[in-house]
Amino acid sequence: MSSGRDDYSKFQAADAELVGISANVAFSQKAFTESLKLNYPLLTDFPELKAIQSYGVLIPERRLAQRSYFIVDKEGIIRYKKILAPKEDLVPTSTLIGEVMKINKG
């Protein structure tokens, strides 16, 4: 599976925006972004964790988010949601792009 960095152009071509968010502090997110040379934004939800709680993916005892995917349409409605179980494989980019295409056609 290729990295999000390599797949970002595929999302753009599908008229979608790719954004990451985590409970990490801002300087950690910045270092991670730079180390992987990511060309899409990684946002921090630290320290409040409001977005992570709102999306129902907070692991409270660890103050971490479960790895998950959400596709939100242009009206702000969640049209696709996948919360991964521990050690579950990442969702392939082709699957996500397919979901985006279905939503865009809808």
N, C-alpha and C positions, 0 to 999 in steps of 0.2 A: 504494500500500500504506500502510496506517495504521501509526502507531507502536505499539510495545509498550505505551506508556502508555495509549493509547486502547483497546487490545485486552485489557488485563489483566482487565477484568470478564468478557470472553468465556471466558477460561481459568478464572476462578473459577466461572462458571456451569457449566462442564464438569467441575467437581470436580477442578481441576488447580491447581498452584501454579507460578508463573513466577519464575525466579531467573536472574540473569546472573552470570557470573564472568569475570575477566580477570587478566592479569598486571600491571595497573596498581597503583600504590601507593594506599593507602586514601584519602588526601586527594584524589587525582585522581578516584577513583570517586565520592566524595562530591560533588565539584564537578560532575561529569558528571550525576549523579542530580539534583542541584538545578537545573542549567541546563535540563534537559529536563523537569523536574517529574515524574519517574518515580515511580510509586506501587508499585513492586515492588523487592525488594532486588537490589543489584549487589554481589557479593562480590569480594574481592581474594584472589588466590593468590600474592601477592608476599611475601617473596622466594623461598620454597621451590619454588613451581610444582608442588606435589605433585598437586593435582587435575588440572591441565592435562596433566601427564605421565600420570597414571592413565587419563585418557580418551583418550590417544593423539593429542592435538591440539597438542602443543608444537612450535614451530618453534625448535629449540635455538639456532641461530646468531643469532636475533633476540630470543630470550627472550619470544616472543609466542605466543598461542594462535591456531590457525586458527579462523575463524568457523565455528561448528558448532551443531547442535541435538541434544539428547538428551531423550528422554522416558523417565522412570524410573517404573515402577509402584510401588504402595504397598508391595511387598515388597522394593524396591530393585533390581529387575532392569531393565536397559536394554531397552526394547521398540521404540524408534525411534532411529535414529542417522543424521544427515546432516552430513557434513563438506564444507563448501563449497570449491570450487576458487577460486583468486584471481579476482576480478572476477565471480564467479558471483552471480546475483541471490539475494536473501534468500528464504527459504521463506515463502510466504504464510500468514498466520494461519489462514485457512480450512483449509489442508492440515494444519497442526499440530493444530487443534481436531478435525478428522476423525480423525487418528491417536489422539488422546486418547480420543475417543468409542469407537473400535474397541477400545482397550485396556480401557476401563471396562466394556464389554459382555462382553469375553472371560472 
